[in-house]
Amino acid sequence: MSSVRSLVLALAGLMLLSAAVLAEGLLPSFADIVEKVAPAVVNISSTRELRPRELPQAPPGSPLEEFFREFLDRDGGPRRTYSLGSGFIVDPRGYVVTNNHVIEDATEIEVVLQDESRYRATVVGRDRRTDLAVLKIDRPEPFPYVQWADSDRVRVGDWVIAIGNPFGLGTSVTVGVVSARGRDIRADSYVDFFQIDAAINRGNSGGPSFDLEGRVFGVNTAIFSPSGTNIGIGFAIPSNIARRVVEDLIEHGRVIRAWLGVKIQTVTPAIAESLGLDRPRGALVSSVVPGGPAEAAGIRPGDVVLELAGHAVERMRDLPRIVADTPVGSEVEVVLWRRGEEVKVRVVLAELPSEAELARLEAQRAEGGPATRAELPELGLVVGGIDAAARERFRLPEDARGVVVLEVAEGGPAARAGVRTGDRILEVDQEEVGSPPELVARIGSARQEGRRAVLLLIEREGEPQFVSVPFAE
């Protein structure tokens, strides 16, 4: 009974303390901030015409095929889908920021302000890599607008005020705190996201997160939820990233980013040990784009980028973000880890080419080597040279190079490391190999040096990657 009494007294004390805090005004009211910024937060409605392959189809020959055809052709008009989102005005001339996925492929876009005034919007520019887009609306008088905050000054635990259009209900306000910084939620993104716990639901995408000064420090862009509704985990693009993208889109209609010209992968503990690194860090260069800045500077596959332009590269994902934040044409110093020591090179960063141009550059290959066969029991592999039979069996291109994996011993070291039949081994411990005898010699040298594993550069379906394979006991 005494424990129950103590609990009751504690709860009563807590209630009295909360009442006292409220009475003293120590908990903030956000009404003044909301009243100031809400007129610049907008609702966005987009219309998209469905392509024929996106419409429901019955299987060919199905009894329902005729029914579907008649149903879809009944009025003869295009089929449309509608989506709702949020945005905010950042310029009195009517520039509106939102998420790219809110307006992607839209044929009509309408922006609705808090006073219910409606405007037809045009797309100024969009950026898939950050999922941002800029729209333009027009009227004779200036629009209400909001200003950007410095997101580098935002700390975990700071208040966040999120305003948006959840489920199409209209302007809604939710409040919470910044739960975390530096979240990585998309592999192809240049963004380290804020995690926030203010309620974010469908329709909030593209809306702003405000600080207590009424400035935008984040663009709400995604939620983590098994049900698709709020569970207290939302993500926002930091304003310092969004602002640069928006300025480029307004000025150029596209985002201008710097480019190093490498493909990279994570430095795992096994790879770090194979390379003699003190710990897993940096970004491992798996291939260098022909004609790119990295090739011109002498950067090679197998190098680990530890630092660029004075910024440390602790994780693989740091490198593309550091490069993207560096002005095009800058000459920067790159610190590499190569064959057990640090090497410094100077690189002049170029502008990131289009995706079509990148595909053309990466399609260039070196010539292949002679064909033979060899067994490597210490790795659990049988390999062969690249000849007509290998090209036909594994559908290899004419300019394929290296050594092809013919067999992988089940449960062997190579199998456990993820090597597969049909993979091509291009390098051993950052030295190119062009034939099975050359591969055998490299493996033998590594064993004589007392190495416990070798680092193989393999290529699978056109994608190079490094794997660390230990020697069999």
LINSUL-V116402 format. One record per residue. OMEGA is omega in whole degrees, 0 to 359 (999 if undefined). NEAR is the number of other C-alpha atoms within 8 Angstrom. D_CENTER is the distance of its C-alpha to the mean C-alpha in whole Angstrom. Layout:
omega=OMEGA near=NEAR d_center=D_CENTER
omega=OMEGA near=NEAR d_center=D_CENTER
This chain:
omega=181 near=4 d_center=57
omega=180 near=5 d_center=56
omega=177 near=6 d_center=52
omega=179 near=7 d_center=52
omega=180 near=8 d_center=54
omega=180 near=8 d_center=52
omega=179 near=8 d_center=49
omega=179 near=8 d_center=50
omega=180 near=8 d_center=51
omega=179 near=8 d_center=48
omega=179 near=8 d_center=46
omega=178 near=8 d_center=49
omega=179 near=8 d_center=48
omega=179 near=8 d_center=45
omega=179 near=8 d_center=45
omega=180 near=8 d_center=48
omega=179 near=8 d_center=45
omega=179 near=8 d_center=43
omega=180 near=8 d_center=46
omega=179 near=8 d_center=47
omega=179 near=10 d_center=43
omega=181 near=9 d_center=43
omega=181 near=7 d_center=46
omega=180 near=6 d_center=45
omega=182 near=7 d_center=42
omega=174 near=7 d_center=40
omega=188 near=6 d_center=37
omega=165 near=5 d_center=36
omega=183 near=5 d_center=36
omega=187 near=7 d_center=33
omega=182 near=6 d_center=36
omega=180 near=7 d_center=36
omega=181 near=10 d_center=32
omega=181 near=10 d_center=32
omega=182 near=8 d_center=35
omega=190 near=8 d_center=34
omega=186 near=11 d_center=30
omega=180 near=10 d_center=30
omega=180 near=12 d_center=32
omega=178 near=14 d_center=29
omega=188 near=17 d_center=26
omega=170 near=17 d_center=27
omega=183 near=15 d_center=26
omega=177 near=13 d_center=25
omega=181 near=11 d_center=26
omega=180 near=14 d_center=25
omega=180 near=12 d_center=27
omega=177 near=11 d_center=25
omega=180 near=10 d_center=28
omega=174 near=10 d_center=27
omega=183 near=6 d_center=28
omega=182 near=5 d_center=30
omega=179 near=5 d_center=28
omega=180 near=6 d_center=26
omega=179 near=7 d_center=30
omega=182 near=6 d_center=31
omega=172 near=6 d_center=33
omega=178 near=8 d_center=36
omega=179 near=6 d_center=36
omega=180 near=5 d_center=39
omega=181 near=5 d_center=42
omega=176 near=7 d_center=42
omega=181 near=6 d_center=44
omega=185 near=7 d_center=42
omega=181 near=12 d_center=41
omega=179 near=7 d_center=44
omega=181 near=8 d_center=43
omega=181 near=11 d_center=39
omega=180 near=8 d_center=40
omega=181 near=8 d_center=43
omega=183 near=7 d_center=41
omega=181 near=8 d_center=38
omega=189 near=8 d_center=41
omega=181 near=6 d_center=43
omega=176 near=5 d_center=42
omega=182 near=6 d_center=41
omega=179 near=5 d_center=38
omega=176 near=6 d_center=34
omega=185 near=6 d_center=32
omega=172 near=8 d_center=30
omega=185 near=8 d_center=27
omega=177 near=8 d_center=26
omega=181 near=8 d_center=24
omega=178 near=13 d_center=24
omega=183 near=19 d_center=21
omega=177 near=16 d_center=22
omega=179 near=17 d_center=22
omega=183 near=15 d_center=23
omega=182 near=16 d_center=26
omega=183 near=12 d_center=25
omega=181 near=11 d_center=28
omega=177 near=10 d_center=31
omega=175 near=8 d_center=31
omega=174 near=12 d_center=29
omega=186 near=12 d_center=26
omega=178 near=13 d_center=23
omega=175 near=14 d_center=20
omega=175 near=17 d_center=18
omega=177 near=13 d_center=15
omega=184 near=12 d_center=14
omega=178 near=7 d_center=14
omega=186 near=13 d_center=18
omega=184 near=9 d_center=19
omega=179 near=6 d_center=18
omega=181 near=5 d_center=21
omega=175 near=10 d_center=23
omega=176 near=8 d_center=27
omega=179 near=9 d_center=28
omega=178 near=13 d_center=26
omega=179 near=11 d_center=29
omega=182 near=13 d_center=28
omega=179 near=11 d_center=30
omega=182 near=12 d_center=31
omega=181 near=11 d_center=33
omega=178 near=5 d_center=36
omega=174 near=6 d_center=36
omega=187 near=7 d_center=36
omega=183 near=8 d_center=34
omega=172 near=9 d_center=32
omega=184 near=9 d_center=31
omega=172 near=11 d_center=28
omega=181 near=8 d_center=27
omega=176 near=9 d_center=23
omega=180 near=11 d_center=23
omega=181 near=11 d_center=19
omega=180 near=13 d_center=16
omega=183 near=12 d_center=12
omega=187 near=7 d_center=10
omega=176 near=7 d_center=7
omega=181 near=10 d_center=8
omega=178 near=11 d_center=10
omega=177 near=16 d_center=13
omega=177 near=15 d_center=16
omega=177 near=15 d_center=20
omega=178 near=13 d_center=23
omega=173 near=11 d_center=27
omega=187 near=13 d_center=30
omega=168 near=7 d_center=33
omega=184 near=5 d_center=36
omega=183 near=4 d_center=39
omega=181 near=4 d_center=39
omega=176 near=8 d_center=36
omega=170 near=10 d_center=33
omega=182 near=9 d_center=32
omega=179 near=12 d_center=29
omega=183 near=13 d_center=27
omega=180 near=8 d_center=26
omega=171 near=9 d_center=23
omega=173 near=10 d_center=23
omega=186 near=9 d_center=22
omega=178 near=10 d_center=19
omega=181 near=5 d_center=20
omega=181 near=5 d_center=23
omega=182 near=8 d_center=22
omega=174 near=7 d_center=22
omega=183 near=9 d_center=22
omega=177 near=7 d_center=25
omega=177 near=9 d_center=25
omega=174 near=10 d_center=26
omega=176 near=14 d_center=24
omega=181 near=13 d_center=25
omega=179 near=15 d_center=23
omega=181 near=14 d_center=25
omega=188 near=20 d_center=24
omega=184 near=17 d_center=25
omega=177 near=14 d_center=25
omega=178 near=9 d_center=26
omega=184 near=8 d_center=28
omega=185 near=7 d_center=30
omega=186 near=8 d_center=30
omega=179 near=13 d_center=29
omega=183 near=9 d_center=29
omega=172 near=9 d_center=28
omega=185 near=10 d_center=27
omega=177 near=10 d_center=27
omega=179 near=11 d_center=25
omega=171 near=12 d_center=24
omega=185 near=15 d_center=21
omega=182 near=10 d_center=20
omega=174 near=9 d_center=17
omega=171 near=11 d_center=15
omega=178 near=7 d_center=12
omega=180 near=9 d_center=10
omega=186 near=8 d_center=7
omega=178 near=5 d_center=7
omega=185 near=5 d_center=4
omega=186 near=5 d_center=4
omega=186 near=5 d_center=3
omega=174 near=7 d_center=2
omega=191 near=9 d_center=5
omega=163 near=10 d_center=6
omega=190 near=10 d_center=9
omega=163 near=13 d_center=10
omega=167 near=15 d_center=14
omega=182 near=13 d_center=15
omega=180 near=15 d_center=18
omega=171 near=12 d_center=21
omega=186 near=14 d_center=23
omega=177 near=13 d_center=23
omega=180 near=16 d_center=21
omega=178 near=12 d_center=21
omega=184 near=10 d_center=21
omega=176 near=12 d_center=22
omega=184 near=16 d_center=20
omega=179 near=17 d_center=17
omega=180 near=17 d_center=17
omega=184 near=19 d_center=20
omega=166 near=15 d_center=20
omega=184 near=14 d_center=21
omega=168 near=13 d_center=24
omega=184 near=13 d_center=25
omega=174 near=10 d_center=29
omega=180 near=6 d_center=30
omega=178 near=12 d_center=28
omega=183 near=11 d_center=26
omega=176 near=14 d_center=22
omega=179 near=16 d_center=20
omega=175 near=14 d_center=17
omega=183 near=16 d_center=16
omega=189 near=16 d_center=16
omega=184 near=14 d_center=13
omega=172 near=8 d_center=13
omega=172 near=12 d_center=15
omega=185 near=9 d_center=16
omega=175 near=9 d_center=19
omega=184 near=5 d_center=21
omega=183 near=4 d_center=23
omega=177 near=9 d_center=21
omega=189 near=10 d_center=23
omega=170 near=12 d_center=22
omega=177 near=7 d_center=23
omega=178 near=9 d_center=22
omega=176 near=14 d_center=18
omega=184 near=16 d_center=16
omega=182 near=12 d_center=13
omega=177 near=14 d_center=13
omega=180 near=15 d_center=12
omega=185 near=14 d_center=14
omega=181 near=14 d_center=17
omega=174 near=11 d_center=17
omega=183 near=9 d_center=13
omega=183 near=13 d_center=14
omega=180 near=9 d_center=18
omega=179 near=8 d_center=17
omega=182 near=11 d_center=15
omega=180 near=12 d_center=18
omega=178 near=8 d_center=21
omega=181 near=12 d_center=19
omega=179 near=15 d_center=19
omega=185 near=10 d_center=23
omega=188 near=6 d_center=24
omega=185 near=7 d_center=23
omega=178 near=10 d_center=21
omega=179 near=9 d_center=18
omega=179 near=9 d_center=16
omega=182 near=8 d_center=17
omega=175 near=12 d_center=15
omega=187 near=15 d_center=16
omega=178 near=13 d_center=16
omega=177 near=11 d_center=17
omega=177 near=10 d_center=17
omega=165 near=11 d_center=16
omega=187 near=9 d_center=14
omega=175 near=10 d_center=14
omega=183 near=11 d_center=14
omega=173 near=9 d_center=14
omega=180 near=13 d_center=18
omega=176 near=7 d_center=19
omega=180 near=8 d_center=23
omega=179 near=7 d_center=25
omega=178 near=13 d_center=23
omega=179 near=14 d_center=24
omega=180 near=10 d_center=27
omega=182 near=11 d_center=28
omega=181 near=10 d_center=27
omega=176 near=7 d_center=29
omega=181 near=9 d_center=26
omega=180 near=6 d_center=28
omega=177 near=7 d_center=24
omega=178 near=10 d_center=21
omega=178 near=11 d_center=19
omega=178 near=15 d_center=17
omega=183 near=17 d_center=15
omega=180 near=14 d_center=18
omega=179 near=15 d_center=18
omega=175 near=14 d_center=18
omega=180 near=10 d_center=19
omega=182 near=14 d_center=20
omega=180 near=12 d_center=20
omega=178 near=8 d_center=24
omega=182 near=7 d_center=25
omega=181 near=12 d_center=22
omega=181 near=13 d_center=22
omega=179 near=14 d_center=22
omega=180 near=13 d_center=24
omega=181 near=9 d_center=27
omega=179 near=9 d_center=26
omega=175 near=7 d_center=27
omega=186 near=10 d_center=24
omega=169 near=10 d_center=24
omega=183 near=10 d_center=23
omega=174 near=12 d_center=23
omega=173 near=11 d_center=23
omega=178 near=11 d_center=21
omega=181 near=15 d_center=19
omega=184 near=14 d_center=20
omega=176 near=12 d_center=20
omega=178 near=15 d_center=20
omega=178 near=7 d_center=22
omega=179 near=6 d_center=23
omega=180 near=7 d_center=20
omega=176 near=8 d_center=19
omega=182 near=14 d_center=16
omega=181 near=9 d_center=17
omega=181 near=11 d_center=14
omega=186 near=14 d_center=12
omega=178 near=7 d_center=8
omega=189 near=9 d_center=11
omega=181 near=12 d_center=12
omega=180 near=8 d_center=10
omega=176 near=10 d_center=10
omega=180 near=10 d_center=14
omega=182 near=12 d_center=14
omega=180 near=11 d_center=13
omega=182 near=8 d_center=15
omega=182 near=9 d_center=18
omega=176 near=9 d_center=20
omega=180 near=11 d_center=21
omega=180 near=9 d_center=24
omega=171 near=8 d_center=24
omega=187 near=8 d_center=26
omega=176 near=10 d_center=24
omega=178 near=11 d_center=25
omega=177 near=13 d_center=23
omega=183 near=12 d_center=24
omega=169 near=13 d_center=24
omega=185 near=12 d_center=25
omega=177 near=10 d_center=27
omega=172 near=6 d_center=30
omega=178 near=8 d_center=31
omega=179 near=6 d_center=31
omega=178 near=8 d_center=29
omega=179 near=8 d_center=29
omega=176 near=8 d_center=28
omega=176 near=11 d_center=27
omega=182 near=9 d_center=27
omega=172 near=13 d_center=24
omega=184 near=9 d_center=24
omega=179 near=14 d_center=21
omega=176 near=11 d_center=21
omega=180 near=10 d_center=19
omega=180 near=8 d_center=16
omega=175 near=7 d_center=18
omega=181 near=6 d_center=17
omega=179 near=6 d_center=16
omega=179 near=6 d_center=19
omega=177 near=8 d_center=20
omega=179 near=9 d_center=18
omega=179 near=8 d_center=19
omega=181 near=8 d_center=22
omega=184 near=10 d_center=22
omega=178 near=9 d_center=20
omega=180 near=6 d_center=23
omega=183 near=7 d_center=26
omega=174 near=7 d_center=27
omega=182 near=7 d_center=30
omega=181 near=7 d_center=33
omega=184 near=10 d_center=34
omega=184 near=11 d_center=37
omega=186 near=9 d_center=40
omega=169 near=10 d_center=40
omega=182 near=9 d_center=42
omega=179 near=9 d_center=41
omega=176 near=10 d_center=41
omega=179 near=7 d_center=40
omega=183 near=10 d_center=38
omega=180 near=8 d_center=40
omega=175 near=8 d_center=38
omega=184 near=12 d_center=35
omega=184 near=14 d_center=36
omega=163 near=14 d_center=35
omega=184 near=13 d_center=37
omega=178 near=14 d_center=36
omega=175 near=14 d_center=37
omega=183 near=16 d_center=37
omega=177 near=16 d_center=36
omega=183 near=8 d_center=39
omega=181 near=6 d_center=39
omega=179 near=7 d_center=40
omega=179 near=12 d_center=36
omega=181 near=12 d_center=35
omega=184 near=8 d_center=36
omega=186 near=7 d_center=35
omega=178 near=7 d_center=32
omega=181 near=7 d_center=31
omega=178 near=9 d_center=30
omega=182 near=6 d_center=30
omega=183 near=5 d_center=33
omega=180 near=8 d_center=32
omega=180 near=11 d_center=30
omega=177 near=12 d_center=31
omega=183 near=16 d_center=31
omega=184 near=17 d_center=33
omega=178 near=14 d_center=32
omega=181 near=15 d_center=32
omega=181 near=10 d_center=35
omega=175 near=9 d_center=35
omega=181 near=14 d_center=33
omega=181 near=9 d_center=36
omega=180 near=6 d_center=35
omega=180 near=6 d_center=34
omega=182 near=11 d_center=34
omega=181 near=13 d_center=32
omega=179 near=14 d_center=30
omega=180 near=13 d_center=30
omega=179 near=8 d_center=28
omega=177 near=9 d_center=26
omega=178 near=7 d_center=24
omega=183 near=10 d_center=26
omega=172 near=9 d_center=27
omega=182 near=9 d_center=30
omega=174 near=9 d_center=29
omega=174 near=11 d_center=27
omega=177 near=12 d_center=28
omega=183 near=14 d_center=28
omega=183 near=14 d_center=28
omega=170 near=13 d_center=29
omega=182 near=15 d_center=30
omega=174 near=9 d_center=29
omega=173 near=11 d_center=28
omega=182 near=6 d_center=31
omega=174 near=8 d_center=31
omega=182 near=13 d_center=33
omega=182 near=14 d_center=35
omega=177 near=14 d_center=37
omega=178 near=15 d_center=38
omega=178 near=8 d_center=41
omega=178 near=9 d_center=39
omega=179 near=12 d_center=36
omega=181 near=10 d_center=39
omega=180 near=8 d_center=40
omega=179 near=9 d_center=37
omega=179 near=10 d_center=37
omega=179 near=8 d_center=40
omega=180 near=8 d_center=40
omega=179 near=11 d_center=37
omega=179 near=9 d_center=39
omega=179 near=7 d_center=42
omega=179 near=6 d_center=40
omega=179 near=6 d_center=39
omega=178 near=8 d_center=36
omega=181 near=7 d_center=35
omega=174 near=10 d_center=32
omega=179 near=14 d_center=30
omega=180 near=15 d_center=27
omega=168 near=14 d_center=27
omega=180 near=15 d_center=24
omega=175 near=13 d_center=24
omega=182 near=12 d_center=23
omega=180 near=10 d_center=22
omega=176 near=4 d_center=22
omega=182 near=5 d_center=21
omega=177 near=6 d_center=18
omega=175 near=10 d_center=20
omega=179 near=10 d_center=19
omega=172 near=12 d_center=21
omega=177 near=12 d_center=23
omega=183 near=12 d_center=26
omega=179 near=12 d_center=29
omega=175 near=10 d_center=32
omega=177 near=10 d_center=35
omega=179 near=9 d_center=37
omega=999 near=2 d_center=40
